[in-house]
């Protein structure tokens, strides 16, 4: 393994200026997070291994307490999922066939422990994998003068990874919080962290990132 791409080789101490930092919470929605969600069973082993929900809430509360810009990035589709191709393939085929993340449904709601508070922004327009591609995320970040983006959420190797890569290429300093993310397999989650995150972000964890906010 090349040391240049190893997550462990990129561990570093860092501090985060609240005025220049956004905490981005990707798809903390009942579909993933809560019993009864259509994708909850798929992510449950990873949730339990990492403590994703508790750590996500820890990062959120610290971000609130320290005055970071907070952004929630849900995904949702209108009835019929016409936003997705009539001949879909890959992960979006499963989303459409399973009628997941239906706009206005309990499934698409942000879970209780991560509900936005007044003054926190909810990214609009996410109907794909990357948090930037179909949304106003980059506009919001630029309007707030953000230089650093702390990422938590679902799925580690899908929407989090896609968003991380784009944020990196857009010139943001990205921090990916491993134990506040989850995937549909522990193996996929671990592999993404180990081999990909270090190329496009500073891989970190909830304890480190909370400490960096307070430094």
Secondary structure as UniProt FT lines:
FT   HELIX           3..5
FT   HELIX           8..10
FT   HELIX           18..20
FT   STRAND          21..26
FT   HELIX           30..33
FT   TURN            35..36
FT   TURN            38..39
FT   HELIX           40..50
FT   HELIX           52..65
FT   TURN            66..67
FT   STRAND          69..73
FT   TURN            79..80
FT   TURN            82..83
FT   TURN            86..87
FT   HELIX           91..97
FT   TURN            98..99
FT   TURN            103..104
FT   TURN            106..108
FT   HELIX           112..114
FT   TURN            118..119
FT   STRAND          121..122
FT   TURN            131..134
FT   HELIX           137..143
FT   TURN            144..145
FT   STRAND          148..154
FT   HELIX           156..160
FT   HELIX           161..169
FT   TURN            170..171
FT   STRAND          173..182
FT   HELIX           186..192
FT   HELIX           193..197
FT   HELIX           198..200
FT   STRAND          202..204
FT   HELIX           206..214
//
